[in-house]
Amino acid sequence: MTRADDPAEIAALRPQVEEAPELAAELLGRFRTHPPVRGVTVTELLDPRAAYWRSVHPVPATAEEESRLREGQQLHERLGRYLVPARAREVRVRRNGVVGRIDVLDDRPVELKSTATPPKPDDDLRTSRPSYLEQLAMYGALTEHAEGRLIVVGSGEVAPNSVRVWDVGFGRLDRIEAEMTLRASALREARERHDPMGLPRCAWFERGCSYRAAGVCGCVGSEPPLPTTILDEVGPPKGNPAEADRIGSWLATATSDAGSFARFRELAYPRRAFFDERRDPAGASEPSKFGTPGDETWSALQAVLEGGPPGELEFRHADSGEPAEAVAVFRNEPCLVKSTRSLRPVPADRVVAERPHYLLELGLRCAALGTTSGYLFTGLERVPSDGPWIHAQRVRFESGEVLRSLLERRERDLTASRISGNPASLPACPRWMYDGCPHRDVCGCAADAGGPGS
Ligand code: SF4
Protein backbone atom coordinates (compact mmCIF):
# COMPACT_ATOMS: atom_id res chain seq x y z
CA MET A 1 0.00 0.00 0.00
CA THR A 2 1.45 3.37 -0.93
CA ARG A 3 1.48 6.19 1.53
CA ALA A 4 -0.26 9.55 1.15
CA ASP A 5 3.05 11.33 1.66
CA ASP A 6 5.14 8.90 -0.39
CA PRO A 7 8.46 10.78 -0.82
CA ALA A 8 8.69 9.51 -4.42
CA GLU A 9 5.32 11.05 -5.27
CA ILE A 10 6.30 14.28 -3.51
CA ALA A 11 9.67 14.34 -5.27
CA ALA A 12 7.79 14.04 -8.59
CA LEU A 13 6.32 17.47 -7.85
CA ARG A 14 9.92 18.70 -8.13
CA PRO A 15 9.79 21.02 -5.17
CA GLN A 16 12.69 23.39 -4.66
CA VAL A 17 12.96 24.38 -1.03
CA GLU A 18 15.09 27.36 -0.09
CA GLU A 19 15.90 28.76 3.30
CA ALA A 20 14.48 32.23 3.95
CA PRO A 21 16.64 33.44 6.87
CA GLU A 22 15.93 37.11 6.28
CA LEU A 23 12.21 36.53 6.42
CA ALA A 24 12.60 34.45 9.61
CA ALA A 25 14.69 37.26 11.14
CA GLU A 26 12.09 39.82 10.16
CA LEU A 27 9.33 37.81 11.82
CA LEU A 28 11.44 37.22 14.94
CA GLY A 29 12.11 40.97 15.10
CA ARG A 30 8.38 41.62 14.84
CA PHE A 31 7.76 39.13 17.63
CA ARG A 32 10.28 40.84 19.91
CA THR A 33 9.38 44.46 19.25
CA HIS A 34 5.61 43.97 19.09
CA PRO A 35 4.89 40.78 21.00
CA PRO A 36 1.63 39.49 19.53
CA VAL A 37 -1.36 39.12 21.73
CA ARG A 38 -2.33 35.49 21.74
CA GLY A 39 -5.60 35.13 19.86
CA VAL A 40 -8.62 34.13 21.93
CA THR A 41 -11.53 32.72 19.98
CA VAL A 42 -15.13 33.84 20.24
CA THR A 43 -16.17 30.35 21.30
CA GLU A 44 -13.68 30.53 24.16
CA LEU A 45 -15.27 33.80 25.29
CA LEU A 46 -18.66 32.11 25.59
CA ASP A 47 -17.37 30.07 28.51
CA PRO A 48 -13.90 31.25 29.56
CA ARG A 49 -13.57 28.84 32.47
CA ALA A 50 -14.20 25.80 30.30
CA ALA A 51 -11.81 27.31 27.71
CA TYR A 52 -9.16 27.59 30.43
CA TRP A 53 -9.45 23.91 31.33
CA ARG A 54 -9.57 22.92 27.69
CA SER A 55 -6.17 24.51 27.15
CA VAL A 56 -4.40 23.44 30.36
CA HIS A 57 -5.95 20.02 30.86
CA PRO A 58 -7.89 18.85 27.81
CA VAL A 59 -10.36 16.03 28.33
CA PRO A 60 -10.71 13.98 25.14
CA ALA A 61 -14.15 13.96 23.60
CA THR A 62 -16.06 10.72 23.90
CA ALA A 63 -16.79 8.80 20.73
CA GLU A 64 -20.42 9.91 20.99
CA GLU A 65 -19.41 13.57 21.35
CA GLU A 66 -17.12 13.21 18.37
CA SER A 67 -19.87 11.67 16.34
CA ARG A 68 -22.21 14.56 17.21
CA LEU A 69 -19.49 17.05 16.36
CA ARG A 70 -18.85 15.41 13.02
CA GLU A 71 -22.55 15.34 12.20
CA GLY A 72 -22.70 19.06 13.02
CA GLN A 73 -19.66 19.79 10.85
CA GLN A 74 -21.16 17.90 7.94
CA LEU A 75 -24.41 19.82 8.27
CA HIS A 76 -22.52 23.15 8.44
CA GLU A 77 -20.65 22.18 5.33
CA ARG A 78 -23.74 21.20 3.32
CA LEU A 79 -25.85 24.11 4.45
CA GLY A 80 -23.03 26.63 3.98
CA ARG A 81 -22.66 25.46 0.37
CA TYR A 82 -26.38 25.91 -0.20
CA LEU A 83 -26.52 29.39 1.33
CA VAL A 84 -23.50 31.24 -0.08
CA PRO A 85 -20.40 30.84 -2.26
CA ALA A 86 -17.14 29.63 -0.68
CA ARG A 87 -15.73 33.12 -0.13
CA ALA A 88 -18.53 33.88 2.34
CA ARG A 89 -18.21 30.66 4.35
CA GLU A 90 -16.14 30.11 7.49
CA VAL A 91 -14.80 33.64 7.35
CA ARG A 92 -11.95 34.24 9.78
CA VAL A 93 -11.89 37.65 11.42
CA ARG A 94 -9.33 38.90 13.93
CA ARG A 95 -9.71 42.13 15.85
CA ASN A 96 -7.98 43.26 19.05
CA GLY A 97 -6.71 39.76 19.74
CA VAL A 98 -10.12 38.11 19.38
CA VAL A 99 -10.57 35.64 16.55
CA GLY A 100 -13.89 34.62 15.08
CA ARG A 101 -14.58 31.99 12.47
CA ILE A 102 -17.98 32.97 11.19
CA ASP A 103 -20.10 30.27 9.57
CA VAL A 104 -21.44 32.65 6.95
CA LEU A 105 -20.58 36.31 6.43
CA ASP A 106 -22.49 37.88 3.60
CA ASP A 107 -24.68 40.92 4.18
CA ARG A 108 -24.66 39.94 7.89
CA PRO A 109 -23.03 37.30 10.09
CA VAL A 110 -24.96 34.04 10.17
CA GLU A 111 -24.47 31.40 12.84
CA LEU A 112 -25.51 27.81 12.06
CA LYS A 113 -26.30 25.45 14.90
CA SER A 114 -27.32 21.84 14.87
CA THR A 115 -28.82 20.27 17.95
CA ALA A 116 -30.87 17.25 18.90
CA THR A 117 -33.10 19.56 20.95
CA PRO A 118 -33.83 22.66 18.87
CA PRO A 119 -35.56 25.53 20.68
CA LYS A 120 -39.26 26.02 20.01
CA PRO A 121 -40.31 29.00 17.88
CA ASP A 122 -41.71 30.82 20.93
CA ASP A 123 -38.78 30.04 23.25
CA ASP A 124 -37.05 32.96 24.92
CA LEU A 125 -33.59 32.40 23.45
CA ARG A 126 -32.03 34.68 26.07
CA THR A 127 -32.73 32.07 28.72
CA SER A 128 -32.85 28.87 26.67
CA ARG A 129 -29.85 29.55 24.33
CA PRO A 130 -27.95 32.60 25.64
CA SER A 131 -24.68 31.37 24.14
CA TYR A 132 -26.18 31.29 20.61
CA LEU A 133 -27.15 34.95 20.94
CA GLU A 134 -23.88 35.98 22.55
CA GLN A 135 -21.85 34.32 19.82
CA LEU A 136 -23.85 36.04 17.10
CA ALA A 137 -23.57 39.42 18.84
CA MET A 138 -19.79 38.99 19.12
CA TYR A 139 -19.60 38.30 15.39
CA GLY A 140 -21.67 41.45 14.87
CA ALA A 141 -19.15 43.44 16.92
CA LEU A 142 -16.14 41.88 15.15
CA THR A 143 -17.54 42.71 11.71
CA GLU A 144 -19.43 45.91 12.62
CA HIS A 145 -22.81 44.55 11.61
CA ALA A 146 -25.86 45.62 13.60
CA GLU A 147 -27.86 42.52 12.67
CA GLY A 148 -27.22 38.81 12.41
CA ARG A 149 -29.10 35.61 11.67
CA LEU A 150 -29.34 32.45 13.69
CA ILE A 151 -30.22 29.20 11.92
CA VAL A 152 -30.88 26.16 14.10
CA VAL A 153 -31.28 22.74 12.49
CA GLY A 154 -32.52 19.68 14.35
CA SER A 155 -30.19 16.70 14.26
CA GLY A 156 -30.27 13.08 15.38
CA GLU A 157 -33.49 11.09 15.42
CA VAL A 158 -35.73 13.42 17.41
CA ALA A 159 -36.01 16.39 15.06
CA PRO A 160 -34.00 15.64 11.92
CA ASN A 161 -33.81 18.58 9.53
CA SER A 162 -36.34 20.75 11.36
CA VAL A 163 -35.23 24.34 10.80
CA ARG A 164 -35.78 27.52 12.79
CA VAL A 165 -34.44 30.92 11.83
CA TRP A 166 -34.25 34.11 13.87
CA ASP A 167 -33.04 37.55 12.83
CA VAL A 168 -31.37 39.37 15.67
CA GLY A 169 -30.47 43.04 16.04
CA PHE A 170 -27.64 44.34 18.22
CA GLY A 171 -27.43 47.56 20.22
CA ARG A 172 -24.13 49.19 21.12
CA LEU A 173 -21.41 47.21 19.34
CA ASP A 174 -18.69 49.07 21.28
CA ARG A 175 -20.09 47.74 24.57
CA ILE A 176 -20.13 44.21 23.19
CA GLU A 177 -16.55 44.59 22.03
CA ALA A 178 -15.44 46.02 25.38
CA GLU A 179 -16.89 43.00 27.17
CA MET A 180 -15.18 40.67 24.71
CA THR A 181 -11.86 42.39 25.43
CA LEU A 182 -12.39 42.03 29.18
CA ARG A 183 -13.17 38.32 28.89
CA ALA A 184 -10.21 37.73 26.57
CA SER A 185 -7.80 39.51 28.94
CA ALA A 186 -9.12 37.57 31.94
CA LEU A 187 -8.64 34.29 30.07
CA ARG A 188 -5.11 35.18 28.94
CA GLU A 189 -4.14 36.20 32.49
CA ALA A 190 -5.59 33.00 33.94
CA ARG A 191 -3.55 30.99 31.46
CA GLU A 192 -0.40 32.89 32.37
CA ARG A 193 -1.04 32.44 36.12
CA HIS A 194 -2.08 28.80 35.63
CA ASP A 195 -5.06 29.59 37.82
CA PRO A 196 -8.72 30.01 36.74
CA MET A 197 -9.51 32.15 39.79
CA GLY A 198 -11.74 35.07 38.83
CA LEU A 199 -13.11 33.50 35.65
CA PRO A 200 -16.90 33.29 35.59
CA ARG A 201 -18.70 30.14 36.60
CA CYS A 202 -18.80 27.52 33.92
CA ALA A 203 -22.12 27.41 32.10
CA TRP A 204 -22.02 23.60 32.36
CA PHE A 205 -21.21 23.47 36.08
CA GLU A 206 -24.31 21.48 36.96
CA ARG A 207 -25.06 20.13 33.50
CA GLY A 208 -22.43 17.48 33.07
CA CYS A 209 -19.25 19.56 32.79
CA SER A 210 -16.65 17.12 31.47
CA TYR A 211 -13.79 18.80 33.39
CA ARG A 212 -15.68 18.43 36.65
CA ALA A 213 -16.61 14.84 35.83
CA ALA A 214 -12.96 14.08 35.10
CA GLY A 215 -11.91 15.61 38.44
CA VAL A 216 -9.82 18.23 36.64
CA CYS A 217 -11.68 21.35 37.70
CA GLY A 218 -11.93 22.50 41.32
CA CYS A 219 -14.92 24.81 40.77
CA VAL A 220 -17.41 24.89 43.63
CA GLY A 221 -20.28 26.74 41.96
CA SER A 222 -19.89 30.00 43.92
CA GLU A 223 -17.78 31.60 41.18
CA PRO A 224 -19.24 34.82 39.73
CA PRO A 225 -21.73 34.30 36.89
CA LEU A 226 -20.97 35.44 33.35
CA PRO A 227 -21.91 39.16 33.04
CA THR A 228 -25.00 39.89 30.95
CA THR A 229 -23.36 42.88 29.21
CA ILE A 230 -23.49 41.25 25.77
CA LEU A 231 -27.00 39.86 26.13
CA ASP A 232 -28.14 43.30 27.25
CA GLU A 233 -27.20 44.59 23.80
CA VAL A 234 -29.15 41.90 21.95
CA GLY A 235 -32.59 42.88 20.68
CA PRO A 236 -35.56 40.48 20.73
CA PRO A 237 -34.94 37.70 18.18
CA LYS A 238 -37.52 37.78 15.37
CA GLY A 239 -38.56 34.47 13.89
CA ASN A 240 -38.14 34.18 10.11
CA PRO A 241 -40.42 31.28 9.11
CA ALA A 242 -40.13 31.98 5.37
CA GLU A 243 -36.35 31.49 5.47
CA ALA A 244 -36.78 28.46 7.73
CA ASP A 245 -39.19 26.91 5.18
CA ARG A 246 -36.83 27.62 2.31
CA ILE A 247 -33.92 25.93 4.07
CA GLY A 248 -36.08 23.10 5.39
CA SER A 249 -37.39 22.28 1.88
CA TRP A 250 -33.87 22.18 0.52
CA LEU A 251 -32.61 19.97 3.34
CA ALA A 252 -35.48 17.53 2.83
CA THR A 253 -34.46 16.87 -0.78
CA ALA A 254 -30.72 17.56 -0.79
CA THR A 255 -28.34 14.66 -1.03
CA SER A 256 -24.72 14.86 0.02
CA ASP A 257 -22.27 15.25 -2.82
CA ALA A 258 -19.50 12.65 -2.78
CA GLY A 259 -17.34 15.02 -4.82
CA SER A 260 -17.26 17.89 -2.35
CA PHE A 261 -14.53 18.41 0.21
CA ALA A 262 -14.49 20.56 3.30
CA ARG A 263 -10.78 20.52 4.19
CA PHE A 264 -7.43 20.08 2.52
CA ARG A 265 -6.59 17.35 5.01
CA GLU A 266 -9.30 15.15 3.43
CA LEU A 267 -7.27 15.19 0.21
CA ALA A 268 -3.89 15.03 1.90
CA TYR A 269 -4.93 11.99 3.99
CA PRO A 270 -7.93 10.56 2.11
CA ARG A 271 -7.92 7.15 3.78
CA ARG A 272 -8.28 8.76 7.18
CA ALA A 273 -11.03 11.03 5.84
CA PHE A 274 -12.84 8.02 4.39
CA PHE A 275 -12.96 6.23 7.75
CA ASP A 276 -13.72 9.38 9.72
CA GLU A 277 -16.83 9.92 7.62
CA ARG A 278 -18.05 6.37 8.11
CA ARG A 279 -17.06 5.89 11.69
CA ASP A 280 -19.51 4.09 13.93
CA PRO A 281 -19.25 5.70 17.39
CA ALA A 282 -20.17 2.45 19.13
CA GLY A 283 -17.24 0.70 17.49
CA ALA A 284 -14.68 3.43 17.97
CA SER A 285 -11.84 2.36 20.19
CA GLU A 286 -10.38 5.72 21.13
CA PRO A 287 -10.96 9.37 20.52
CA SER A 288 -9.55 10.99 17.45
CA LYS A 289 -6.80 13.60 17.55
CA PHE A 290 -7.02 14.32 13.82
CA GLY A 291 -7.09 18.02 13.15
CA THR A 292 -6.78 19.15 16.78
CA PRO A 293 -5.99 22.84 17.17
CA GLY A 294 -2.40 24.00 17.20
CA ASP A 295 -0.30 24.33 20.34
CA GLU A 296 1.19 27.45 21.97
CA THR A 297 4.08 27.71 19.52
CA TRP A 298 1.80 27.31 16.52
CA SER A 299 -0.58 29.92 17.93
CA ALA A 300 2.28 32.35 18.61
CA LEU A 301 3.61 31.95 15.07
CA GLN A 302 0.15 32.41 13.63
CA ALA A 303 -0.24 35.59 15.73
CA VAL A 304 3.11 36.93 14.44
CA LEU A 305 1.95 36.39 10.85
CA GLU A 306 -1.45 37.92 11.54
CA GLY A 307 0.17 40.89 13.28
CA GLY A 308 1.79 42.24 10.11
CA PRO A 309 0.60 45.13 7.96
CA PRO A 310 -2.96 44.93 6.57
CA GLY A 311 -3.24 42.51 3.68
CA GLU A 312 0.05 40.74 4.35
CA LEU A 313 -1.81 37.65 5.53
CA GLU A 314 -5.14 36.93 3.88
CA PHE A 315 -7.43 33.97 3.46
CA ARG A 316 -8.46 33.02 -0.06
CA HIS A 317 -10.64 30.34 -1.59
CA ALA A 318 -10.16 28.24 -4.69
CA ASP A 319 -12.28 29.48 -7.60
CA SER A 320 -13.76 25.99 -7.87
CA GLY A 321 -14.85 26.13 -4.22
CA GLU A 322 -13.06 22.79 -3.63
CA PRO A 323 -11.96 22.23 -1.00
CA ALA A 324 -14.19 24.73 0.78
CA GLU A 325 -11.48 25.59 3.32
CA ALA A 326 -9.79 28.96 2.87
CA VAL A 327 -6.06 29.02 2.16
CA ALA A 328 -3.80 31.26 4.26
CA VAL A 329 -1.92 33.49 1.85
CA PHE A 330 1.22 35.37 2.97
CA ARG A 331 2.45 38.14 0.68
CA ASN A 332 0.30 36.76 -2.11
CA GLU A 333 1.48 33.16 -1.83
CA PRO A 334 -0.08 30.22 -0.01
CA CYS A 335 1.59 29.41 3.28
CA LEU A 336 1.62 26.53 5.68
CA VAL A 337 2.24 27.04 9.40
CA LYS A 338 3.60 24.11 11.41
CA SER A 339 5.21 23.56 14.78
CA THR A 340 7.60 20.81 15.79
CA ARG A 341 9.20 19.29 18.88
CA SER A 342 12.50 19.02 17.01
CA LEU A 343 15.27 21.21 18.38
CA ARG A 344 16.53 22.07 14.94
CA PRO A 345 14.59 22.89 11.79
CA VAL A 346 14.70 20.43 8.93
CA PRO A 347 17.14 21.91 6.41
CA ALA A 348 15.86 22.73 2.94
CA ASP A 349 17.59 19.78 1.26
CA ARG A 350 16.02 17.28 3.73
CA VAL A 351 12.41 18.43 3.64
CA VAL A 352 11.34 15.99 0.90
CA ALA A 353 12.78 13.05 2.81
CA GLU A 354 11.90 14.09 6.37
CA ARG A 355 8.73 16.19 6.06
CA PRO A 356 7.11 15.12 2.79
CA HIS A 357 3.69 15.80 4.26
CA TYR A 358 4.55 19.50 4.63
CA LEU A 359 5.15 19.67 0.89
CA LEU A 360 2.05 17.62 0.18
CA GLU A 361 -0.16 19.97 2.23
CA LEU A 362 1.41 23.09 0.74
CA GLY A 363 1.34 21.67 -2.80
CA LEU A 364 -2.40 20.94 -2.58
CA ARG A 365 -3.03 24.53 -1.47
CA CYS A 366 -0.90 25.89 -4.31
CA ALA A 367 -2.79 23.68 -6.77
CA ALA A 368 -6.16 24.90 -5.49
CA LEU A 369 -5.15 28.55 -5.94
CA GLY A 370 -3.43 27.91 -9.28
CA THR A 371 0.04 28.92 -8.14
CA THR A 372 3.35 27.07 -7.91
CA SER A 373 5.11 28.67 -4.95
CA GLY A 374 4.48 29.27 -1.30
CA TYR A 375 5.95 29.65 2.17
CA LEU A 376 6.58 27.09 4.85
CA PHE A 377 6.78 28.49 8.39
CA THR A 378 7.82 26.26 11.27
CA GLY A 379 7.76 27.13 14.96
CA LEU A 380 10.33 25.26 17.08
CA GLU A 381 8.57 24.38 20.34
CA ARG A 382 11.73 23.59 22.29
CA VAL A 383 13.64 26.73 21.38
CA PRO A 384 13.07 29.48 23.99
CA SER A 385 11.06 32.46 22.81
CA ASP A 386 14.15 34.72 22.98
CA GLY A 387 15.95 32.33 20.61
CA PRO A 388 15.55 31.65 16.88
CA TRP A 389 12.28 29.74 17.20
CA ILE A 390 10.80 30.84 13.86
CA HIS A 391 12.02 29.11 10.72
CA ALA A 392 10.96 30.18 7.22
CA GLN A 393 11.41 28.46 3.88
CA ARG A 394 10.26 29.27 0.38
CA VAL A 395 9.01 26.43 -1.80
CA ARG A 396 8.71 26.44 -5.58
CA PHE A 397 7.09 23.54 -7.42
CA GLU A 398 8.24 23.01 -10.96
CA SER A 399 4.91 22.54 -12.66
CA GLY A 400 1.42 23.78 -11.91
CA GLU A 401 0.07 21.01 -14.12
CA VAL A 402 1.64 18.27 -12.04
CA LEU A 403 0.33 19.89 -8.85
CA ARG A 404 -3.12 20.16 -10.37
CA SER A 405 -3.14 16.54 -11.42
CA LEU A 406 -2.22 15.49 -7.86
CA LEU A 407 -5.16 17.49 -6.49
CA GLU A 408 -7.54 16.08 -9.09
CA ARG A 409 -6.32 12.53 -8.56
CA ARG A 410 -6.90 12.81 -4.82
CA GLU A 411 -10.37 14.29 -5.40
CA ARG A 412 -11.26 11.56 -7.91
CA ASP A 413 -10.05 8.67 -5.75
CA LEU A 414 -11.75 9.86 -2.58
CA THR A 415 -15.00 10.49 -4.46
CA ALA A 416 -14.88 7.00 -5.98
CA SER A 417 -14.20 5.41 -2.60
CA ARG A 418 -17.05 7.29 -0.98
CA ILE A 419 -19.43 6.09 -3.70
CA SER A 420 -18.26 2.48 -3.73
CA GLY A 421 -17.70 2.30 0.03
CA ASN A 422 -14.33 0.72 -0.69
CA PRO A 423 -11.11 2.47 0.41
CA ALA A 424 -8.80 0.01 -1.38
CA SER A 425 -7.50 2.60 -3.84
CA LEU A 426 -6.72 5.17 -1.15
CA PRO A 427 -3.13 5.52 0.04
CA ALA A 428 -2.33 4.81 3.67
CA CYS A 429 -1.70 7.77 5.95
CA PRO A 430 1.81 8.76 6.96
CA ARG A 431 3.33 6.46 9.56
CA TRP A 432 3.19 9.08 12.33
CA MET A 433 -0.60 9.17 12.11
CA TYR A 434 -1.04 5.48 12.90
CA ASP A 435 -0.47 5.49 16.68
CA GLY A 436 -3.27 7.93 17.46
CA CYS A 437 -5.65 6.64 14.81
CA PRO A 438 -9.01 5.24 15.95
CA HIS A 439 -9.49 3.23 12.73
CA ARG A 440 -6.61 0.81 13.12
CA ASP A 441 -8.91 -2.15 13.76
CA VAL A 442 -10.88 -1.72 10.55
CA CYS A 443 -8.63 0.10 8.12
CA GLY A 444 -6.28 -2.71 7.25
CA CYS A 445 -3.21 -0.57 6.70
CA ALA A 446 -1.29 -2.41 9.42
CA ALA A 447 -2.09 -5.78 7.83
CA ASP A 448 -0.19 -4.76 4.78
CA ALA A 449 3.31 -6.14 4.53
CA GLY A 450 5.84 -3.85 6.11
CA GLY A 451 3.62 -2.53 8.91
CA PRO A 452 1.37 0.44 9.34
CA GLY A 453 1.26 2.85 6.52
CA SER A 454 4.03 1.15 4.61
S1 SF4 B 1 -5.34 2.97 10.28
FE1 SF4 B 1 -3.59 3.92 9.20
S2 SF4 B 1 -4.19 4.31 7.06
FE2 SF4 B 1 -6.01 3.75 8.23
S3 SF4 B 1 -6.93 5.71 8.68
FE3 SF4 B 1 -5.65 5.14 10.45
S4 SF4 B 1 -3.59 5.93 10.08
FE4 SF4 B 1 -4.80 6.10 8.17
Boltz pocket constraint, residues with backbone or C-beta under 6 A from the ligand:
constraints:
  - pocket:
      binder: B
      contacts: [[A, 271], [A, 272], [A, 275], [A, 427], [A, 428], [A, 429], [A, 430], [A, 433], [A, 434], [A, 437], [A, 438], [A, 439], [A, 440], [A, 441], [A, 443], [A, 444], [A, 445], [A, 446], [A, 452], [A, 453]]
      max_distance: 6.0
